[in-house]
Every structure is written in structure tokens, then in C-alpha cells.
């Protein structure tokens, strides 16, 4: 493994294997083996800091949105085990080799497990989910200028289905 790839793996492991905020926070998000994620691990992004920033932005979004949907005394722990952002790098397009091409054949995917519990530790709901949106380009986006607009919309729909309808 090259030194730069090793640094990238170490950076991802260090930054994304730990919860985002203190253990007392109502929402915890962990990335499990982020270095193997479809987009983070492929090193198509030109800069490790960009990969880290995207993961941190998605984590922050999930924490903020989930916190607004939790009832008093509830805690949510989410472990993201795969992230494949909408679009794909198409290496056969030489002038655009480093550009992510967004088409309906490249939908966003997020795999996760979660546990929703009361402050006393009683589990309210838990499970594993594979978040997919094959029609992601057909819907209006809440985040039109955000590079993570499709992934954030996927997270929003999951949170609304999982937490809002209780």
C-alpha cells in the first residue's frame, strides 16, 4: 500500500470510527470502516480532506435532523456501514476523469444500523436499513446547491419514516 493511501486509510479510521459528539448527546453517528466505503475508499476524490469533509457534513446533517425528531429522553445511535454517493466517476471520459457524473443509473446508497432507546436504556426500536432511491433525480431537492443533496434527502426520508411516524 502506498504511503498516501495508508495515510488516507488512517485518516478515515481515526476520524470516522468515533462518535461525532459527546456520549451525552441524544444522537450519535459512527462510520464503520469508512475507508472501505464505495466513494471514500476509491480515492477518486483528489483530496483526503474533501472526503473527510463530505463525511463530516453528512454526519452533522443526520445529527441535526434526527435531534429535531426525537422525543424528550430518547437517544439515537446510528452506525453507517456503507456510503455510495449519487453519481459515478466514468474513467472513459478523459476530460472529465475527475468529475462525478450523476445519472439515474447511479443512485445514492447508504447502509446503516440504528438503535433508538430511552434514557433508561430501554430499546424502543432498532434494526438495519439499506437506504436506496432509484428515482432520486425525479424528485425536487431540498438542498439544490449542496454536493450531498441526494444523500441528505435519502437520510431525511429515512428519519421521517423511522422517527416521525411513531
HELIX and SHEET records of a PDB file:
HELIX    1   1 UNK A    3  UNK A   16  1                                  14    
HELIX    2   2 UNK A   34  UNK A   36  5                                   3    
HELIX    3   3 UNK A   48  UNK A   69  1                                  22    
HELIX    4   4 UNK A   94  UNK A   96  5                                   3    
HELIX    5   5 UNK A  149  UNK A  159  1                                  11    
HELIX    6   6 UNK A  160  UNK A  164  3                                   5    
SHEET    1   A 4 UNK A  27  UNK A  31  0                                        
SHEET    2   A 4 UNK A  74  UNK A  84  1                                        
SHEET    3   A 4 UNK A 109  UNK A 118 -1                                        
SHEET    4   A 4 UNK A 123  UNK A 132 -1                                        
SHEET    1   B 2 UNK A  88  UNK A  89  0                                        
SHEET    2   B 2 UNK A 100  UNK A 101 -1                                        
END                                                                             
